[in-house]
Amino acid sequence: MPIATIPNADGTFTLTYFGKEVGWFVKGRLPSGEKCWRALSVHGYIRHCRTRDGARSFLLGAYH
């Protein structure tokens, strides 16, 4: 599969594209208490997303 989401022992997920790491994401909460997904790209971009699919889309879009 070209895109894979791999669960890690620490509760994070690694996203890969053709076997290369694109970034990581994890469930979290904003200071307001709202649930979110925190995503970090391999290039250092960070974003809080409302959904898991949103975090995956952000990471794939940030990959270059």
N, CA, C and O atoms as a DFTB+ gen file, in Angstrom:
256 C
 N C O
     1  1       0.830      -1.185       0.000
     2  2       0.000       0.000       0.000
     3  2       0.870       1.243       0.000
     4  3       1.861       1.297       0.728
     5  1       0.529       2.229      -0.788
     6  2       1.354       3.436      -0.839
     7  2       1.280       4.275       0.441
     8  3       2.273       4.885       0.836
     9  1       0.097       4.310       1.099
    10  2      -0.070       5.092       2.319
    11  2      -0.430       4.133       3.444
    12  3      -1.373       3.350       3.323
    13  1       0.328       4.196       4.546
    14  2       0.074       3.303       5.676
    15  2       0.094       4.090       6.977
    16  3       0.913       4.991       7.160
    17  1      -0.818       3.739       7.878
    18  2      -0.853       4.297       9.225
    19  2      -0.447       3.192      10.186
    20  3      -1.104       2.155      10.271
    21  1       0.641       3.424      10.906
    22  2       1.216       2.403      11.773
    23  2       1.071       2.837      13.235
    24  3       1.609       3.875      13.620
    25  1       0.353       2.059      14.054
    26  2       0.245       2.403      15.472
    27  2       1.571       2.129      16.194
    28  3       2.244       1.134      15.926
    29  1       1.928       3.024      17.106
    30  2       3.153       2.881      17.894
    31  2       2.796       2.534      19.338
    32  3       1.674       2.781      19.778
    33  1       3.733       1.973      20.061
    34  2       3.508       1.533      21.441
    35  2       3.145       2.682      22.380
    36  3       2.483       2.460      23.393
    37  1       3.567       3.902      22.061
    38  2       3.306       5.045      22.939
    39  2       1.974       5.741      22.661
    40  3       1.696       6.788      23.246
    41  1       1.150       5.178      21.779
    42  2      -0.156       5.753      21.482
    43  2      -0.172       6.681      20.277
    44  3      -1.234       7.151      19.868
    45  1       0.991       6.946      19.709
    46  2       1.057       7.771      18.505
    47  2       0.895       6.886      17.272
    48  3       0.924       5.658      17.360
    49  1       0.724       7.531      16.132
    50  2       0.644       6.835      14.856
    51  2       1.680       7.427      13.918
    52  3       1.857       8.644      13.876
    53  1       2.364       6.579      13.166
    54  2       3.303       7.011      12.138
    55  2       2.620       6.854      10.799
    56  3       2.023       5.815      10.514
    57  1       2.709       7.891       9.969
    58  2       2.141       7.845       8.625
    59  2       3.293       7.699       7.637
    60  3       4.262       8.457       7.682
    61  1       3.177       6.713       6.740
    62  2       4.211       6.511       5.730
    63  2       3.607       6.620       4.336
    64  3       2.425       6.346       4.127
    65  1       4.445       7.026       3.393
    66  2       4.067       7.154       1.986
    67  2       5.124       6.423       1.183
    68  3       6.277       6.851       1.130
    69  1       4.736       5.327       0.560
    70  2       5.661       4.450      -0.155
    71  2       6.863       4.082       0.727
    72  3       8.007       4.092       0.274
    73  1       6.577       3.757       1.997
    74  2       7.599       3.282       2.926
    75  2       8.426       4.360       3.599
    76  3       9.261       4.041       4.445
    77  1       8.224       5.639       3.252
    78  2       8.983       6.737       3.868
    79  2       8.100       7.460       4.867
    80  3       6.920       7.692       4.603
    81  1       8.667       7.823       6.022
    82  2       7.902       8.516       7.047
    83  2       7.490       9.899       6.571
    84  3       8.296      10.662       6.038
    85  1       6.217      10.200       6.779
    86  2       5.650      11.501       6.437
    87  2       5.478      12.338       7.699
    88  3       5.668      13.554       7.679
    89  1       5.112      11.670       8.808
    90  2       4.915      12.365      10.069
    91  2       4.231      11.476      11.077
    92  3       4.107      10.266      10.888
    93  1       3.785      12.105      12.162
    94  2       3.180      11.395      13.276
    95  2       1.967      12.156      13.748
    96  3       1.892      13.374      13.588
    97  1       1.002      11.439      14.338
    98  2      -0.141      12.113      14.938
    99  2      -0.614      11.343      16.159
   100  3      -0.351      10.150      16.307
   101  1      -1.325      12.061      17.037
   102  2      -1.782      11.503      18.302
   103  2      -3.044      12.247      18.739
   104  3      -3.231      13.416      18.400
   105  1      -3.911      11.559      19.497
   106  2      -5.083      12.216      20.071
   107  2      -4.624      13.198      21.133
   108  3      -3.654      12.943      21.846
   109  1      -5.324      14.321      21.237
   110  2      -4.976      15.304      22.246
   111  2      -6.155      16.193      22.579
   112  3      -7.280      15.959      22.136
   113  1      -5.878      17.214      23.367
   114  2      -6.888      18.209      23.724
   115  2      -6.263      19.591      23.625
   116  3      -5.091      19.792      23.946
   117  1      -7.065      20.525      23.176
   118  2      -6.654      21.923      23.145
   119  2      -6.782      22.508      24.547
   120  3      -7.454      21.915      25.391
   121  1      -6.156      23.652      24.823
   122  2      -6.313      24.272      26.153
   123  2      -7.774      24.534      26.517
   124  3      -8.122      24.579      27.697
   125  1      -8.631      24.706      25.507
   126  2     -10.058      24.929      25.756
   127  2     -10.776      23.649      26.178
   128  3     -11.930      23.702      26.603
   129  1     -10.102      22.489      26.065
   130  2     -10.696      21.211      26.413
   131  2     -11.261      20.463      25.221
   132  3     -11.681      19.313      25.349
   133  1     -11.273      21.111      24.057
   134  2     -11.783      20.474      22.842
   135  2     -10.843      19.357      22.393
   136  3      -9.623      19.517      22.410
   137  1     -11.427      18.216      21.987
   138  2     -10.629      17.101      21.491
   139  2     -10.043      17.451      20.130
   140  3     -10.660      18.174      19.348
   141  1      -8.846      16.933      19.851
   142  2      -8.202      17.191      18.570
   143  2      -7.198      16.071      18.273
   144  3      -6.974      15.176      19.087
   145  1      -6.622      16.152      17.115
   146  2      -5.498      15.296      16.730
   147  2      -4.310      16.219      16.501
   148  3      -4.420      17.175      15.733
   149  1      -3.181      15.960      17.146
   150  2      -1.966      16.747      16.961
   151  2      -1.108      16.045      15.921
   152  3      -0.806      14.858      16.048
   153  1      -0.722      16.781      14.903
   154  2       0.061      16.198      13.816
   155  2       1.382      16.938      13.682
   156  3       1.424      18.165      13.774
   157  1       2.462      16.192      13.465
   158  2       3.800      16.735      13.285
   159  2       4.407      16.111      12.040
   160  3       4.531      14.890      11.948
   161  1       4.789      16.957      11.074
   162  2       5.384      16.439       9.842
   163  2       6.880      16.224      10.025
   164  3       7.476      16.760      10.960
   165  1       7.480      15.452       9.147
   166  2       8.923      15.224       9.208
   167  2       9.698      16.510       8.930
   168  3      10.889      16.591       9.228
   169  1       9.033      17.511       8.366
   170  2       9.678      18.791       8.065
   171  2       9.461      19.822       9.169
   172  3       9.876      20.973       9.035
   173  1       8.805      19.408      10.271
   174  2       8.652      20.278      11.433
   175  2       7.376      21.090      11.481
   176  3       7.243      21.950      12.352
   177  1       6.432      20.856      10.584
   178  2       5.159      21.561      10.608
   179  2       4.236      20.887      11.623
   180  3       4.157      19.660      11.684
   181  1       3.540      21.700      12.415
   182  2       2.636      21.189      13.441
   183  2       1.250      21.754      13.187
   184  3       1.094      22.918      12.820
   185  1       0.240      20.905      13.391
   186  2      -1.143      21.379      13.255
   187  2      -2.052      20.571      14.171
   188  3      -1.852      19.376      14.391
   189  1      -3.057      21.263      14.697
   190  2      -4.119      20.605      15.453
   191  2      -5.294      20.432      14.504
   192  3      -5.752      21.399      13.896
   193  1      -5.780      19.208      14.377
   194  2      -6.857      18.879      13.440
   195  2      -8.045      18.317      14.202
   196  3      -7.889      17.739      15.278
   197  1      -9.233      18.490      13.637
   198  2     -10.447      18.011      14.295
   199  2     -10.634      16.500      14.161
   200  3     -11.232      15.871      15.034
   201  1     -10.124      15.914      13.070
   202  2     -10.329      14.483      12.836
   203  2      -9.010      13.785      12.525
   204  3      -8.016      14.423      12.178
   205  1      -9.026      12.472      12.656
   206  2      -7.855      11.664      12.299
   207  2      -7.573      11.784      10.803
   208  3      -6.418      11.908      10.394
   209  1      -8.624      11.746       9.990
   210  2      -8.434      11.905       8.543
   211  2      -7.876      13.282       8.204
   212  3      -7.095      13.429       7.264
   213  1      -8.281      14.286       8.973
   214  2      -7.737      15.629       8.772
   215  2      -6.242      15.682       9.066
   216  3      -5.485      16.345       8.358
   217  1      -5.826      14.980      10.111
   218  2      -4.399      14.923      10.455
   219  2      -3.610      14.213       9.357
   220  3      -2.524      14.654       8.980
   221  1      -4.160      13.115       8.848
   222  2      -3.498      12.384       7.760
   223  2      -3.388      13.254       6.510
   224  3      -2.340      13.288       5.866
   225  1      -4.463      13.951       6.171
   226  2      -4.455      14.816       4.983
   227  2      -3.442      15.940       5.120
   228  3      -2.728      16.262       4.170
   229  1      -3.382      16.540       6.310
   230  2      -2.409      17.606       6.545
   231  2      -0.981      17.079       6.352
   232  3      -0.163      17.717       5.690
   233  1      -0.693      15.915       6.931
   234  2       0.658      15.369       6.830
   235  2       1.038      15.051       5.392
   236  3       2.157      15.336       4.966
   237  1       0.121      14.469       4.650
   238  2       0.414      14.161       3.243
   239  2       0.614      15.435       2.436
   240  3       1.467      15.477       1.550
   241  1      -0.160      16.471       2.730
   242  2      -0.021      17.748       2.030
   243  2       1.258      18.482       2.389
   244  3       1.786      19.243       1.577
   245  1       1.763      18.262       3.598
   246  2       2.990      18.938       4.042
   247  2       4.257      18.213       3.593
   248  3       5.361      18.740       3.731
   249  1       4.095      17.006       3.056
   250  2       5.255      16.206       2.648
   251  2       5.744      16.668       1.281
   252  3       4.961      16.831       0.346
   253  1       7.045      16.875       1.184
   254  2       7.637      17.267      -0.106
   255  2       8.995      16.665      -0.276
   256  3       9.644      16.884      -1.299
